[in-house]
Amino acid sequence: MEEQLLEGPGRQRAAVGRADVALLDTIEDPGRLATLASTGLLDTEVEEVFDRMTRLAVKLLGVPAAFLSLVDSNRDFYKSASGFGEPLRSSRELTGRTFCHYAIQSSSPLIIDDAVAHPIYSGVPTVKSLGVAAYLGVPLVMENGHAIGSFCAIDVKPRHWTPTEIEVLSELAASAKREIELRAATRAERSARLAAEAARAAADEANRAKSDFLTVMSHELRTPLNAIGGYADLIEFGIHGPVTSAQSDALGRIKRSANHLLGLINNVLNFAKVESGRIDYRIAPVALERLLRDTESMILPQMTARKLTYTNPGGAPDIEVQADADKVRQILLNLLTNAIKFTDAGGRISISCGEADVTADTAVARIFVRVTDSGIGIDPARLDTIFEPFVQLHSRSETTNDGVGLGLAISRALARDMGGDLFAESTPGSGTTMTLVLPRA
C-alpha cells in the first residue's frame, strides 16, 4: 500500500500499511517495558513537579489539554494530565490504542494537524471518545534508546502546529525526561548504597564470626599444647623415673615442636584480635635507643648460631616515638626474626633509625627504623603481597620453622594503629629492607 505523508514542513511520515504490526512490536518490546518499569512511575500518585509542566503546556500552546503519558503494554498511564474531565481525570489511564502508542515509534515529535481526515489516525478510539482532532506528542526517549511514553498536547479542532509550538513542547518534554532520569539515577545510587551497606554488614559479620572462631580455636588449642609441654617437663625432670639421654633428646624435640606450634597459634590469636579491633594500646613516649638494645639481646643468640654479622650504628639517645612499647618490640622482633630466617650463614643484618622526611600528607614529625639484611630477597612483583595474611613467599623449612604468614600482616596493622606504617624494599638475591615509621614523641 502506498505511503501517505502528513501535510506541512517537518510532518512525521506515516505508512498506512504495516503500521499496526510495527506499532505492536514497539509497544511489546521487552527492553522498552523493562526501562519503563525501572522508572518506578507506573501507578504512582500525581506530583506537582509534573503537573506544573502540563499546566504550562496548556497555557503556552493554548490547547484544552496536555498530559504526560507512560505507555505500558496494554494501556496509557497518565502521570500528569491537565484539562481532562471525568472519568479520565480520576482513572488517569486508557486501555487500547492511543496516539501516544504511535508517538513512541520515533525519536521525532508526532505531529497530526487533522486526525479525522488522516487515513491512519482517524481510527484511533480517542478521536471519538475524547474528541481529539489535533495531536502533538514528543516521545520520552531514555539514554538506552527506549521510549517510555510521550509528552502530549491535543486540540478538539484541527490546527496547524507551528515550529515554535513544537519547540515549546519539546523543551517541556526534555524537562520531564531529565526529572525522570534524575530520579532513576538517585534510585540506582540508593540501591547501590543499600547493597553496599548490606554487603559490608555481611562482610563485617563474617569477619566477626571468623575472628571469634579463631579466638576460640586458639584458646582451645593452647590448653592441650601447654599440657604437652608441662608433661614433657615433668618427664624430663625425672618425676616418673630416670630419663636416658636418647629420651631427653626426644623430649627436647617434643617441647620445641610444641613451643613452635604454640607460637603459630599465638600469631593466629593476635591476628584475630587485630582484625576485630580488640587490641589495647598504651600509647606513650618510648625511648627508641633503649628499646632497640633490649630487642637485640633477645635475637643475638639466633644471629650467633647462624653466624650472621649484626651492626647497629646507634641513633640519637634522645629520640622518642609516640607508641606502645610492647607493640613496637613485637614488630621489631618479627622483622629481625624474618631477616635471620632468610639470610644465609655469613650474611649481614643491620638496624638503623633516624628522623623521616615530613611528607605532604602529614605535618607530624616521624621516626624511621630500618632492618636491612643481605638475604635471598623478594621478587618485586610479589612485594605488595607480603603484608597480606597467610602469605608465605619462601619456604626455608630445612633450616627454620616456618610460620603461617601472619607476622608481617600483624606488624603492619599494629604500626598503622599507632599512627605509623611499615614498608618493604627488596632486590632478589641482594637482600631486603623493612622500614617501620612511627610518630615522633
C-alpha positions as CSV (number, residue, x, y, z in Angstrom):
1,M,0.0,0.0,0.0
2,E,1.3,3.4,-0.9
3,E,2.8,5.7,1.8
4,Q,0.8,8.8,2.6
5,L,2.5,11.9,4.1
6,L,1.1,14.3,6.6
7,E,0.9,17.8,5.2
8,G,3.3,20.6,6.2
9,P,7.0,21.0,6.9
10,G,8.6,18.6,9.3
11,R,5.5,16.4,9.5
12,Q,6.1,12.8,10.5
13,R,5.8,10.2,7.8
14,A,3.2,7.5,8.4
15,A,2.6,4.4,6.3
16,V,-1.0,3.1,6.1
17,G,0.2,-0.4,5.6
18,R,2.3,-2.3,8.2
19,A,1.6,0.4,10.8
20,D,-0.3,-1.9,13.2
21,V,2.4,-4.5,13.1
22,A,5.2,-2.0,13.7
23,L,3.1,-0.5,16.5
24,L,2.7,-3.8,18.3
25,D,6.4,-4.6,18.0
26,T,7.3,-1.2,19.6
27,I,4.8,-1.5,22.4
28,E,5.7,-5.0,23.4
29,D,9.4,-4.6,23.2
30,P,10.8,-6.3,26.4
31,G,13.7,-3.8,26.7
32,R,11.3,-0.8,26.4
33,L,8.9,-2.3,29.0
34,A,11.8,-3.0,31.4
35,T,13.0,0.6,31.0
36,L,9.5,1.8,31.8
37,A,9.2,-0.4,34.9
38,S,12.6,0.8,36.1
39,T,11.4,4.4,36.4
40,G,9.0,3.3,39.2
41,L,6.4,5.8,37.9
42,L,3.6,3.5,36.8
43,D,0.5,3.7,39.0
44,T,2.0,6.4,41.3
45,E,0.2,9.4,42.6
46,V,0.0,12.8,40.9
47,E,3.0,15.1,41.6
48,E,3.3,18.8,41.4
49,V,6.6,18.7,39.5
50,F,4.9,17.0,36.5
51,D,1.6,18.8,36.8
52,R,3.3,22.1,36.6
53,M,4.8,21.1,33.3
54,T,1.5,20.1,31.7
55,R,-0.3,23.2,33.0
56,L,2.4,25.3,31.5
57,A,2.0,23.4,28.2
58,V,-1.8,24.2,28.2
59,K,-1.1,27.9,28.7
60,L,1.8,28.3,26.3
61,L,0.2,26.4,23.5
62,G,-3.4,27.5,24.0
63,V,-4.7,23.9,24.0
64,P,-7.5,22.4,26.0
65,A,-5.4,19.6,27.4
66,A,-1.8,18.4,27.8
67,F,-0.5,15.3,29.5
68,L,2.5,13.1,30.4
69,S,1.7,9.6,29.2
70,L,3.6,6.4,30.1
71,V,2.9,3.7,27.6
72,D,2.5,0.2,29.1
73,S,1.9,-3.0,27.1
74,N,-1.9,-2.5,27.0
75,R,-2.6,1.0,28.3
76,D,-1.6,4.6,28.8
77,F,-1.0,5.7,32.3
78,Y,-1.1,9.4,32.8
79,K,1.4,10.6,35.3
80,S,0.1,14.0,34.8
81,A,-3.0,15.3,32.9
82,S,-4.2,18.9,32.7
83,G,-7.5,19.8,31.1
84,F,-9.2,16.4,31.1
85,G,-12.7,15.9,32.7
86,E,-14.1,12.8,34.4
87,P,-13.7,9.9,34.3
88,L,-10.2,10.3,32.9
89,R,-9.2,12.8,35.5
90,S,-9.7,10.2,38.2
91,S,-8.8,7.0,36.5
92,R,-5.7,8.5,34.8
93,E,-5.4,5.7,32.3
94,L,-6.8,4.5,29.0
95,T,-6.6,1.0,27.6
96,G,-6.3,0.1,23.9
97,R,-4.7,2.1,21.1
98,T,-4.0,5.8,21.6
99,F,-2.0,8.5,19.8
100,C,0.8,8.0,22.4
101,H,1.4,4.5,21.1
102,Y,2.3,5.9,17.8
103,A,4.3,8.7,19.3
104,I,6.9,6.3,20.8
105,Q,7.7,4.7,17.5
106,S,10.1,7.5,16.6
107,S,12.5,9.9,18.3
108,S,10.9,12.8,16.5
109,P,7.6,14.5,17.5
110,L,4.4,13.0,16.2
111,I,2.5,15.9,14.5
112,I,-1.1,15.5,13.5
113,D,-3.0,18.6,12.3
114,D,-6.3,16.8,11.4
115,A,-6.8,13.4,12.9
116,V,-10.3,12.9,11.5
117,A,-9.1,13.4,7.9
118,H,-6.0,11.2,8.3
119,P,-6.1,7.6,6.8
120,I,-4.3,6.1,9.8
121,Y,-5.1,8.2,12.9
122,S,-8.8,8.6,12.2
123,G,-9.3,5.1,13.6
124,V,-7.7,5.9,17.0
125,P,-10.5,5.4,19.5
126,T,-9.8,8.7,21.3
127,V,-10.8,10.6,18.2
128,K,-14.4,9.8,19.1
129,S,-14.3,9.2,22.8
130,L,-12.3,12.4,23.7
131,G,-13.0,14.4,20.5
132,V,-9.3,14.6,19.6
133,A,-8.9,16.5,16.3
134,A,-5.2,17.5,16.5
135,Y,-2.3,15.9,18.3
136,L,1.3,16.9,19.1
137,G,3.4,14.3,21.0
138,V,7.1,14.3,21.9
139,P,8.5,10.9,22.8
140,L,10.4,10.5,26.1
141,V,13.4,8.6,24.9
142,M,15.7,7.4,27.7
143,E,19.5,7.1,27.5
144,N,19.3,3.5,26.4
145,G,17.2,4.5,23.4
146,H,13.9,3.2,24.6
147,A,10.8,5.4,24.6
148,I,8.7,5.0,27.8
149,G,6.0,7.4,26.8
150,S,5.3,10.9,25.5
151,F,4.6,14.5,26.5
152,C,1.5,15.4,24.5
153,A,-0.9,18.2,23.7
154,I,-4.3,17.9,22.0
155,D,-6.9,20.1,20.5
156,V,-10.6,19.4,19.8
157,K,-10.4,21.1,16.4
158,P,-7.9,20.8,13.6
159,R,-4.9,23.1,13.9
160,H,-1.6,23.7,12.3
161,W,1.2,23.1,14.9
162,T,3.8,25.8,14.4
163,P,7.5,25.3,14.7
164,T,7.5,27.4,17.9
165,E,4.8,25.3,19.5
166,I,6.7,22.1,18.6
167,E,9.8,23.6,20.2
168,V,8.0,24.6,23.3
169,L,6.5,21.1,23.8
170,S,9.9,19.5,23.1
171,E,11.6,21.7,25.8
172,L,8.9,20.7,28.3
173,A,9.3,17.0,27.3
174,A,13.1,17.4,27.8
175,S,12.5,18.8,31.3
176,A,10.2,15.9,32.2
177,K,12.8,13.4,30.8
178,R,15.5,15.0,32.9
179,E,13.4,14.7,36.0
180,I,12.7,11.0,35.3
181,E,16.3,10.3,34.6
182,L,17.4,12.1,37.8
183,R,15.0,10.1,39.8
184,A,16.3,6.9,38.2
185,A,19.9,7.8,38.9
186,T,19.0,8.7,42.5
187,R,17.2,5.4,42.9
188,A,20.0,3.4,41.4
189,E,22.5,5.2,43.7
190,R,20.3,4.5,46.7
191,S,20.0,0.8,45.7
192,A,23.8,0.6,45.2
193,R,24.4,2.2,48.6
194,L,22.0,-0.1,50.3
195,A,23.5,-3.1,48.6
196,A,27.0,-1.9,49.6
197,E,25.9,-1.4,53.2
198,A,24.3,-4.9,53.2
199,A,27.5,-6.4,51.7
200,R,29.7,-4.5,54.2
201,A,27.5,-5.6,57.1
202,A,27.6,-9.2,55.9
203,A,31.4,-9.0,55.5
204,D,31.7,-7.5,59.0
205,E,29.6,-10.3,60.4
206,A,31.7,-12.9,58.5
207,N,34.9,-11.2,59.9
208,R,33.5,-11.2,63.4
209,A,32.5,-14.9,63.1
210,K,35.9,-15.7,61.7
211,S,37.7,-13.8,64.4
212,D,35.5,-15.4,67.1
213,F,36.2,-18.8,65.6
214,L,40.0,-18.2,65.5
215,T,39.9,-16.8,69.1
216,V,38.0,-19.8,70.4
217,M,40.1,-22.3,68.5
218,S,43.3,-20.7,69.6
219,H,42.4,-20.9,73.2
220,E,41.2,-24.4,72.8
221,L,44.4,-25.5,71.1
222,R,46.7,-23.7,73.6
223,T,45.3,-25.7,76.5
224,P,46.4,-29.1,75.4
225,L,49.7,-27.7,74.0
226,N,50.6,-26.3,77.4
227,A,49.7,-29.6,78.9
228,I,52.0,-31.4,76.4
229,G,54.9,-29.1,77.3
230,G,54.1,-29.4,81.0
231,Y,54.1,-33.3,81.0
232,A,57.3,-33.2,78.9
233,D,59.0,-31.1,81.6
234,L,57.8,-33.5,84.3
235,I,59.2,-36.5,82.5
236,E,62.5,-34.7,81.8
237,F,62.8,-33.7,85.4
238,G,62.7,-37.4,86.3
239,I,59.3,-37.3,88.1
240,H,58.3,-40.6,86.6
241,G,61.7,-42.2,86.8
242,P,65.2,-41.9,85.2
243,V,65.5,-40.5,81.7
244,T,68.1,-41.7,79.3
245,S,70.0,-39.3,77.0
246,A,68.0,-40.5,74.0
247,Q,64.8,-39.9,75.8
248,S,65.9,-36.5,76.9
249,D,66.7,-35.6,73.3
250,A,63.3,-36.8,72.2
251,L,61.6,-34.8,75.0
252,G,63.5,-31.7,73.8
253,R,62.2,-32.2,70.3
254,I,58.7,-32.6,71.7
255,K,58.9,-29.3,73.6
256,R,60.4,-27.4,70.7
257,S,57.7,-28.6,68.4
258,A,55.0,-27.8,71.0
259,N,56.5,-24.3,71.5
260,H,56.6,-23.7,67.7
261,L,53.0,-24.7,67.4
262,L,52.1,-22.6,70.3
263,G,53.8,-19.6,68.7
264,L,51.8,-20.2,65.5
265,I,48.6,-20.3,67.5
266,N,49.5,-17.1,69.3
267,N,50.0,-15.5,65.9
268,V,46.6,-16.6,64.8
269,L,45.1,-15.3,68.0
270,N,46.9,-12.0,67.7
271,F,45.7,-11.6,64.1
272,A,42.1,-12.3,65.1
273,K,42.5,-9.6,67.8
274,V,44.0,-7.1,65.3
275,E,41.2,-7.8,62.7
276,S,38.4,-7.4,65.3
277,G,39.9,-4.2,66.8
278,R,40.3,-5.8,70.2
279,I,43.9,-4.8,70.6
280,D,44.6,-2.4,73.5
281,Y,47.3,0.2,73.1
282,R,49.2,2.1,75.8
283,I,50.5,5.0,73.8
284,A,53.3,6.9,75.5
285,P,56.7,8.3,74.7
286,V,59.1,5.4,74.1
287,A,62.9,5.8,74.1
288,L,63.8,4.1,70.9
289,E,67.6,3.5,71.5
290,R,66.9,1.6,74.7
291,L,64.1,-0.4,73.1
292,L,66.4,-1.4,70.3
293,R,69.1,-2.6,72.7
294,D,66.5,-4.7,74.6
295,T,65.3,-6.2,71.4
296,E,68.8,-7.0,70.2
297,S,69.5,-9.0,73.3
298,M,66.6,-11.3,72.5
299,I,67.8,-12.2,69.0
300,L,71.6,-12.1,69.2
301,P,71.8,-15.8,70.2
302,Q,70.0,-16.7,67.0
303,M,72.3,-14.5,64.9
304,T,75.3,-16.0,66.5
305,A,74.0,-19.5,65.9
306,R,73.6,-18.7,62.2
307,K,77.0,-17.0,62.0
308,L,75.5,-13.6,60.9
309,T,77.1,-10.3,61.2
310,Y,75.0,-7.7,63.0
311,T,75.5,-3.9,63.1
312,N,73.7,-1.1,64.8
313,P,75.4,2.3,64.4
314,G,73.1,3.7,67.1
315,G,70.8,6.7,66.9
316,A,70.5,9.8,69.0
317,P,69.8,8.7,72.6
318,D,67.1,11.3,72.9
319,I,64.9,10.0,70.0
320,E,61.5,9.0,71.3
321,V,58.4,7.7,69.4
322,Q,54.8,8.1,70.5
323,A,53.7,4.4,70.6
324,D,53.1,1.3,72.6
325,A,56.5,-0.1,73.6
326,D,55.3,-3.7,73.7
327,K,53.8,-3.4,70.2
328,V,57.0,-1.8,68.8
329,R,59.1,-4.5,70.3
330,Q,56.8,-7.1,68.8
331,I,57.2,-5.6,65.3
332,L,61.0,-5.3,65.6
333,L,61.3,-8.9,66.8
334,N,59.3,-10.1,63.8
335,L,61.4,-8.0,61.4
336,L,64.6,-9.2,62.8
337,T,63.5,-12.9,63.0
338,N,62.5,-12.8,59.4
339,A,65.8,-11.3,58.5
340,I,67.6,-14.1,60.3
341,K,65.4,-16.7,58.8
342,F,66.1,-15.7,55.2
343,T,69.8,-14.7,55.4
344,D,72.3,-17.5,54.8
345,A,75.3,-18.1,57.1
346,G,77.9,-15.4,56.8
347,G,75.3,-12.8,55.8
348,R,74.8,-9.4,57.3
349,I,71.9,-7.8,59.2
350,S,71.8,-4.1,60.3
351,I,69.4,-1.9,62.1
352,S,69.3,1.9,61.9
353,C,67.0,4.7,63.0
354,G,66.6,8.4,62.4
355,E,64.1,11.2,61.5
356,A,62.0,10.5,58.5
357,D,61.2,13.2,55.9
358,V,57.9,15.0,56.5
359,T,55.5,14.3,53.7
360,A,52.7,16.5,52.3
361,D,50.0,14.3,53.9
362,T,51.2,14.8,57.4
363,A,52.8,17.6,59.4
364,V,53.7,15.2,62.3
365,A,57.5,14.5,62.7
366,R,58.1,10.8,62.2
367,I,60.9,8.4,63.1
368,F,62.1,5.5,60.9
369,V,63.6,2.2,62.0
370,R,65.2,0.2,59.2
371,V,66.1,-3.5,59.3
372,T,68.3,-4.5,56.4
373,D,69.6,-7.9,55.5
374,S,71.7,-9.5,52.8
375,G,69.4,-12.4,52.4
376,I,67.6,-14.0,49.4
377,G,65.3,-11.0,48.8
378,I,61.8,-10.8,47.4
379,D,60.5,-10.7,43.8
380,P,59.4,-7.1,43.1
381,A,56.2,-8.5,41.5
382,R,55.2,-10.1,44.8
383,L,56.5,-7.3,47.2
384,D,53.0,-5.9,47.8
385,T,51.6,-9.3,48.9
386,I,53.9,-9.9,51.8
387,F,51.7,-7.9,54.1
388,E,48.6,-9.9,53.3
389,P,47.6,-12.5,55.8
390,F,48.6,-16.2,55.3
391,V,51.1,-15.3,52.5
392,Q,54.4,-17.0,52.6
393,L,56.8,-16.2,49.7
394,H,59.6,-18.6,50.7
395,S,60.0,-21.9,52.4
396,R,63.1,-22.5,54.4
397,S,61.8,-25.4,56.5
398,E,65.1,-27.3,56.1
399,T,66.8,-24.8,58.4
400,T,63.9,-22.9,60.1
401,N,60.5,-23.3,61.5
402,D,58.1,-21.6,59.1
403,G,55.1,-19.6,60.3
404,V,51.7,-19.2,58.8
405,G,52.3,-15.9,57.1
406,L,50.8,-13.6,59.7
407,G,53.8,-11.9,61.1
408,L,54.1,-9.0,58.6
409,A,50.3,-8.6,58.4
410,I,50.1,-8.2,62.2
411,S,53.1,-5.9,62.2
412,R,51.8,-3.5,59.6
413,A,48.4,-3.5,61.3
414,L,50.0,-2.6,64.7
415,A,52.1,0.1,63.1
416,R,49.2,1.7,61.4
417,D,47.0,1.5,64.5
418,M,49.8,3.5,66.2
419,G,49.8,6.2,63.5
420,G,52.7,4.8,61.6
421,D,53.3,2.3,58.8
422,L,55.5,-0.5,57.6
423,F,57.2,-0.7,54.1
424,A,59.4,-3.1,52.2
425,E,62.1,-2.7,49.6
426,S,63.9,-5.7,48.1
427,T,66.1,-7.0,45.4
428,P,66.2,-10.7,44.7
429,G,69.5,-12.1,45.7
430,S,70.6,-8.9,47.3
431,G,68.5,-8.6,50.5
432,T,65.5,-6.8,51.9
433,T,65.0,-3.6,53.8
434,M,62.0,-3.2,56.1
435,T,61.2,0.3,57.2
436,L,59.0,1.0,60.3
437,V,57.8,4.5,60.6
438,L,56.2,5.9,63.8
439,P,55.2,9.4,65.1
440,R,57.9,11.2,67.0
441,A,57.0,11.9,70.6
